[in-house]
């Protein structure tokens, strides 16, 4: 191994088991990766589930992150447990080196073991990675079950991706997915 090779480690951990300093480091990474366009509501959405972290060096600096949180989605009158991917980011100088793929592989394994299917909202920059991993644009309608009732989400169509959990089929796109409500971006 050459002296310039950097060792990295992948770890998955629940939010409750992240130290305050680790949470701060993740938030700093996300703020930088999203060029300051990562709101407090976005941060809130990424908490309370499983985090995949890639760390490097003797100080175990966090260079890549993604989280998976449970969402409830109603489809054809049935409530489904969905693993929703949030806050996938790689530090700028470490992009295009496979770290995002490592993060997604860990989160996809959790989807396969614990959820009916996976879902995420892709940025233009991330869409190709997700599509290359077998995620597909949801072809049906999207809505949220909000405090005032059903809220159609036509602006989310085309950027919401889904992936079947292992051994399961995706819901029929002839019927809409109705996501649970949350503050900020619903998807």
C-alpha positions as CSV (number, residue, x, y, z in Angstrom):
1,X,0.0,0.0,0.0
2,X,1.4,3.4,-0.9
3,X,1.7,6.2,1.5
4,X,-0.9,8.2,-0.4
5,X,-3.6,5.6,-0.1
6,X,-6.2,6.6,2.4
7,X,-8.0,3.9,4.3
8,X,-11.7,4.2,4.7
9,X,-14.3,2.4,6.8
10,X,-18.1,2.1,6.4
11,X,-20.2,2.0,9.5
12,X,-24.0,1.9,10.0
13,X,-25.5,3.3,13.2
14,X,-28.8,4.5,14.5
15,X,-29.1,8.2,15.3
16,X,-29.4,7.4,19.0
17,X,-25.9,5.9,18.9
18,X,-24.1,8.8,17.2
19,X,-22.1,11.0,19.6
20,X,-22.9,14.7,19.5
21,X,-19.6,15.5,17.8
22,X,-20.4,12.9,15.1
23,X,-23.8,14.6,14.5
24,X,-22.1,17.9,14.3
25,X,-19.6,16.5,11.8
26,X,-22.4,15.1,9.6
27,X,-24.3,18.4,9.6
28,X,-21.1,20.2,8.6
29,X,-20.6,17.7,5.8
30,X,-24.2,18.1,4.6
31,X,-24.1,21.9,4.7
32,X,-20.9,21.9,2.6
33,X,-22.0,19.2,0.2
34,X,-25.3,21.0,-0.5
35,X,-23.7,24.5,-0.8
36,X,-25.6,25.9,2.1
37,X,-29.0,24.7,0.7
38,X,-29.5,22.1,3.5
39,X,-32.2,23.6,5.8
40,X,-32.9,22.7,9.4
41,X,-36.0,20.8,8.2
42,X,-33.8,18.7,5.9
43,X,-31.6,17.9,8.8
44,X,-34.6,16.9,10.9
45,X,-35.7,14.6,8.1
46,X,-32.4,12.8,8.2
47,X,-32.6,11.9,11.9
48,X,-34.2,9.0,13.8
49,X,-33.1,6.2,11.6
50,X,-30.1,4.4,10.2
51,X,-27.0,6.4,9.2
52,X,-24.4,5.0,6.8
53,X,-21.0,6.8,7.3
54,X,-17.7,6.5,5.5
55,X,-14.8,7.6,7.6
56,X,-11.2,8.1,6.7
57,X,-7.9,8.5,8.4
58,X,-6.7,8.1,12.0
59,X,-9.2,10.7,13.2
60,X,-12.1,8.8,11.4
61,X,-13.2,12.0,9.6
62,X,-16.7,11.6,8.0
63,X,-16.4,12.0,4.3
64,X,-19.7,10.5,3.1
65,X,-23.1,10.0,4.7
66,X,-26.6,8.9,4.0
67,X,-29.6,8.0,6.2
68,X,-32.6,5.8,6.0
69,X,-35.8,6.7,7.9
70,X,-39.1,5.0,8.1
71,X,-42.0,6.7,6.3
72,X,-45.6,5.6,6.0
73,X,-47.0,5.5,2.5
74,X,-50.7,4.7,1.7
75,X,-51.2,2.9,-1.6
76,X,-54.7,1.6,-2.6
77,X,-55.9,2.0,1.0
78,X,-53.0,0.0,2.5
79,X,-50.3,1.5,4.8
80,X,-46.8,0.5,3.7
81,X,-43.5,0.8,5.6
82,X,-41.1,2.5,3.3
83,X,-37.3,3.1,3.9
84,X,-36.8,6.7,2.8
85,X,-33.3,7.7,1.8
86,X,-32.2,11.1,3.1
87,X,-29.1,13.3,3.2
88,X,-26.8,11.4,0.9
89,X,-23.6,13.4,0.5
90,X,-19.9,13.0,-0.2
91,X,-17.3,15.6,0.6
92,X,-16.4,17.6,-2.5
93,X,-12.8,16.3,-2.8
94,X,-13.9,12.7,-2.4
95,X,-16.7,12.6,-5.1
96,X,-16.7,10.2,-8.0
97,X,-14.7,7.6,-6.1
98,X,-17.4,5.2,-5.2
99,X,-18.2,6.4,-1.7
100,X,-21.8,7.3,-2.6
101,X,-22.2,3.8,-3.9
102,X,-20.9,2.3,-0.7
103,X,-23.4,4.5,1.3
104,X,-26.3,3.4,-1.0
105,X,-25.3,-0.3,-0.8
106,X,-25.6,-0.2,3.0
107,X,-28.9,1.6,2.9
108,X,-30.3,-0.7,0.3
109,X,-29.4,-3.7,2.4
110,X,-31.5,-2.2,5.2
111,X,-34.4,-1.6,2.8
112,X,-34.2,-5.2,1.7
113,X,-34.4,-6.5,5.2
114,X,-36.9,-4.2,6.9
115,X,-39.1,-2.4,4.4
116,X,-41.8,-2.9,1.7
117,X,-39.7,-0.7,-0.7
118,X,-37.3,2.2,-0.8
119,X,-38.0,5.7,-1.9
120,X,-36.0,8.9,-2.3
121,X,-36.1,12.3,-3.9
122,X,-33.2,12.8,-6.2
123,X,-31.3,16.0,-7.1
124,X,-30.3,16.4,-10.7
125,X,-26.7,15.7,-9.6
126,X,-27.6,12.4,-7.8
127,X,-30.2,11.0,-10.3
128,X,-27.7,9.1,-12.5
129,X,-26.2,7.3,-9.5
130,X,-29.6,6.1,-8.3
131,X,-30.7,5.1,-11.7
132,X,-27.5,3.2,-12.2
133,X,-28.2,1.3,-9.0
134,X,-31.6,0.1,-10.2
135,X,-33.7,2.8,-8.6
136,X,-36.5,4.0,-11.0
137,X,-38.6,7.1,-11.3
138,X,-42.0,6.5,-9.7
139,X,-44.4,6.5,-12.7
140,X,-47.5,7.2,-10.7
141,X,-49.0,10.1,-8.9
142,X,-47.7,11.5,-5.6
143,X,-49.5,13.2,-2.7
144,X,-49.1,13.8,1.0
145,X,-51.6,13.3,3.7
146,X,-51.3,16.7,5.4
147,X,-53.1,18.5,8.2
148,X,-55.6,20.0,5.8
149,X,-56.1,16.7,3.9
150,X,-54.7,15.4,0.7
151,X,-52.0,17.6,-0.9
152,X,-51.1,16.6,-4.5
153,X,-47.3,16.8,-5.2
154,X,-47.0,17.2,-9.0
155,X,-43.7,19.0,-8.6
156,X,-42.1,15.8,-7.1
157,X,-43.0,13.7,-10.1
158,X,-39.9,12.9,-12.1
159,X,-37.6,13.2,-9.2
160,X,-39.0,10.6,-6.8
161,X,-37.3,7.3,-7.2
162,X,-38.3,3.9,-5.8
163,X,-36.7,0.5,-5.4
164,X,-38.3,-2.8,-4.6
165,X,-37.1,-4.5,-1.5
166,X,-35.5,-8.0,-2.1
167,X,-38.2,-10.5,-3.0
168,X,-41.0,-7.9,-3.2
169,X,-42.7,-6.0,-6.0
170,X,-43.2,-2.3,-6.3
171,X,-46.7,-0.9,-5.8
172,X,-48.8,-0.5,-8.9
173,X,-48.1,2.9,-10.4
174,X,-51.7,3.1,-11.6
175,X,-52.5,4.3,-8.1
176,X,-50.8,7.2,-6.3
177,X,-48.5,7.0,-3.3
178,X,-49.7,9.1,-0.4
179,X,-46.8,10.0,1.9
180,X,-47.0,10.9,5.5
181,X,-46.8,14.7,6.3
182,X,-43.7,16.5,7.6
183,X,-42.6,20.1,7.8
184,X,-40.3,21.4,5.0
185,X,-40.0,19.4,1.9
186,X,-42.5,16.5,2.1
187,X,-40.4,14.5,-0.3
